[in-house]
Amino acid sequence: MNIDTYLGFDVGTKRTGVAIANSLTQQANGIDIVSHHKNGATNWNDFDAIINQHAVSLFVVGIPYDKNGQEQEMTFIARSFGRKLSARYDIKTVFVDEYLSSNEAKKQLKYNHHHKNANRAEVDKLSAALILQTWLEDL
């Protein structure tokens, strides 16, 4: 039996959450976050370290739309990240609508909305897992 490994990404301007799943269990789990450089450039060294640890078959990148389903600035940033990811690692990337994944992650983590930066790493990892799980459930 061939087991495929998938990595999911919740792309942000400051950091990106990373999740993993495979075709056997089909259960996504957040594994890490990558903090980007202060100038906004993608921290490819940290992505290299994560991706090289796994025999990845496919990348799943969350695409954020606004509440009306329209594209926004982050939509273009996430699409660009996905294209660069595919080109850099020669692995196919698929895109999934991530509408409200961060809000759902905050709710699941009983996130304290009064401190918007509190525990952001956990929110970003769980958001990546929710994005990846959404894709798995649509298979």
N, C-alpha and C positions, 0 to 999 in steps of 0.2 A: 504494500500500500504506500502510495506517495503522499506525504504530508507537506502541505504548503504553509509557509509562514508569511504573515502579513504585518506590516507596520502602519499604524494610523497616526496622523498628525493634526494637531489643533494649532494652526499657524497664528502667531502674534507678532507684533513689532518689537516687543522686548524679549519675549521667550516663546518657545514652541513646545507644547506637550507632545509626548510620544507614547504610543500604546502598542501592544503586541497581541496577536492571536494566531491560531493555526486552524487548518482545515479539519483537524480531528475533533478538537474540543469546541471550536467555534465560540469561544468565550474571550472577549477582549479585556485586557488589563493594562492600566497605565504603568509605564516602567521608568520614565525619566522626563526631565525637561531640559531643553537646551536654551541657555541665555545667549542672546545675540550680542554682538559688539556694541559698544556705546554709540558708535556712529550709525547704527542701524544695519550694518552689513551682517549677512548670515554667517553664523559660526559653524562653518563646514567641518572644522577639526572635531568638534564634539559630535556632529552627526556621523562623521567617519567612524568614530570610536563605537557608537551604538550600532550602526548598520553592519560594520565588519564583524560584530559578535554573533550575527544571525544569518542564516541562509535564507534571505528574503526573496519571496516570489512576487510580491506586489506591494505597492505603496497605496494608501488611501488617505487623501487629503480633504479636510473639511473646507467647504466653500461657504462663507457667510453672505447671506442676503439680508436686506433690511426687513422690517415687519411687513412690508408690502410686496416682498418677493423680488425686489429690485436689487441690481448690483450696486455695490458701494466701493469705496477705496480698498477696503480689506479683501473684497472679492478679487480684485486684480492682483493684490499682493499674494494671496493664497494660490491663485492660478500660476503666477510667475514662479513661486516656490516649487510647485508641483512639476512644472516643466523643467526647471533646473535640477530637481531631484532625479527625474527620469534620465536626463542627459548625463548627469554626473555618475550615476551608478548603473546605467543601462538596464533599468528595471521599470516595468510599466507602472504608471500612476493612474489611478481612477479618482474621480472627484465625487464627493457626497455633500448634499445640502446639510449644513450643520446648524440650521436655525435653532437657536435657544439652547445649544449644547452646554454653553458656559453657565447659563441660568439653571439648567437642570443639575449640573455638577455642583453648583453652590447649594442648591436645595438638598441634594443627596448628602453633602458634607455638613449640612446644618451650618452653612457659612454665615458669619456675622457681617451683615451688610453695612454696619457702622464703621467698619475698618476695611475699606475696599481692597487693600493690598495684603491683608492678612491671609496667610496660607495659600497664596496664589499658585504656588507650584503644585499643590495637591489638586486644585481646581483645574489647572491646565492638563495634568495627567489624566484626570477623570474625564475631562472634555474630550481628549484624544480617544479614550476608551469608548465613550459614547458614540463618537463619530464612527469608529471602526465597527462597533457592535451594530450600528444602524446599517452599515454596508453588509455585514454578515447576515443580518436578518432579511435583507433584500435579495439574497442569492437564490 
